[in-house]
Structures are given as C-alpha cells and as structure tokens.
Amino acid sequence: MGAVITLVLSIICGGVGEMCKNINEPDCAIGLMKKVEDSSVSYNVRNKAIWALGQLADKRALPTLNKYYKGVPQRRELPERELSQYELEKAIKWCQEGNVTSWMYFKFR
C-alpha cells in the first residue's frame, strides 16, 4: 500500500515538475499564471497550467484563476476548446484552502 501511495505522489509531483521545467521563469507559479493568461497557448496547455497552480496551492494565483472562472459547467466540457471551469474551481479551492499534496512542491516556489 505504501509503495502505491509513493508512486501516485511521485506521478503527481512529476507532472507539476514538468510544467515548471518548461517555463522560462524562476518562479514557477508566476510562469504558470502567464501561461493561463496567454491566449496564443492551446487550451490544453492552459488547462494543465490551471491544474498545476491548484497543485501548488499558491494564493498569488487567485486573481488569475478568478478572472477566468465563470461557474460550474452545466455541460460536458471540451478542454481542447475552452478553459475548464471544473479545473478552475478545484484550483481556486486549493489555492484558498491548501491541498494535501502542496508540501511536495516547495522546490518549485
């Protein structure tokens, strides 16, 4: 059981690490916020940046996340064509309240 938990945590942390590694910014959260704001970037990449901001649980991201949050989706979302309201809602919640795994990302801040 412990090995499974370790594996899952390393996969999640690796996803955030990859996002941060691909950003030309010393502060990962700032770089991710810029990705979310950049309309020339694909929706898929912007949605991954939203997810990563939620994982970091960095309160500084709240203005950016709130700017794009329109409310809970009333239909099935198309993450390749729009910003995910579901991911925005989760990221906002985690940035406000923290999340269980945010401690893993101290090296990306």
C-alpha positions in Angstrom: 0.0 0.0 0.0 2.8 2.4 0.9 4.5 1.8 -2.5 1.3 2.6 -4.3 0.9 5.9 -2.4 4.5 6.8 -3.1 4.1 6.0 -6.8 0.9 8.1 -7.1 2.5 11.1 -5.3 5.6 10.9 -7.5 3.5 10.9 -10.7 1.6 14.0 -9.5 4.7 15.8 -8.4 6.4 14.8 -11.7 3.5 16.4 -13.7 3.9 19.7 -11.9 7.7 19.4 -12.2 7.4 19.0 -16.0 5.2 22.1 -16.2 7.6 24.1 -14.2 10.6 22.9 -16.1 9.1 24.0 -19.4 8.5 27.6 -18.2 11.2 30.3 -18.6 10.5 31.8 -15.3 12.4 31.4 -12.0 9.1 31.4 -10.1 7.0 28.6 -11.4 3.7 30.0 -10.1 4.3 33.3 -12.0 5.2 31.4 -15.1 2.1 29.2 -14.9 -0.1 32.3 -14.4 1.4 33.8 -17.5 0.6 30.5 -19.4 -3.1 30.7 -18.3 -3.2 34.4 -19.4 -1.6 33.7 -22.8 -4.4 33.2 -25.4 -1.8 32.1 -28.0 -1.2 29.0 -26.0 -3.5 26.0 -26.6 -6.4 25.4 -24.2 -4.9 22.0 -23.3 -1.7 23.7 -22.1 -3.6 26.4 -20.3 -5.8 23.8 -18.5 -2.7 21.9 -17.4 -1.3 25.2 -16.1 -4.5 25.7 -14.1 -4.2 22.2 -12.7 -0.6 22.8 -11.7 -1.5 26.1 -10.0 -4.0 24.2 -7.9 -1.4 21.6 -7.0 1.0 24.4 -5.9 -1.9 26.0 -3.9 -0.3 29.4 -4.2 -2.6 32.2 -3.2 -1.0 34.6 -5.6 -2.7 32.7 -8.4 -6.2 33.5 -7.2 -6.7 36.8 -9.2 -5.7 35.0 -12.4 -7.9 31.9 -11.7 -10.9 34.0 -10.6 -10.6 36.1 -13.8 -11.5 33.1 -15.9 -13.9 31.3 -13.5 -17.4 31.6 -14.8 -19.0 29.0 -12.6 -19.6 25.3 -12.5 -20.1 23.9 -16.1 -23.7 23.0 -17.0 -22.5 20.6 -19.7 -19.6 18.4 -20.6 -16.5 20.5 -21.1 -14.2 20.4 -24.1 -10.7 21.1 -22.6 -9.2 21.4 -26.0 -11.6 24.2 -26.9 -12.1 26.1 -23.6 -10.8 26.7 -20.1 -12.1 24.1 -17.8 -14.4 25.5 -15.2 -14.1 22.3 -13.2 -10.2 22.7 -13.1 -10.6 26.4 -12.3 -13.0 25.6 -9.4 -10.6 23.0 -8.0 -7.6 25.2 -8.3 -9.3 28.2 -6.7 -10.4 25.9 -3.8 -6.9 24.6 -3.3 -5.3 28.0 -3.5 -7.7 29.3 -0.9 -7.7 26.3 1.5 -4.5 24.4 0.5 -4.3 20.8 -0.5 -2.9 17.7 1.0 0.0 17.4 -1.5 1.1 21.1 -1.8 4.0 20.4 0.5 5.7 18.4 -2.2 6.1 21.5 -4.4 8.2 23.7 -2.1 11.1 23.4 -4.6 9.1 24.9 -7.4 8.3 28.1 -5.5 
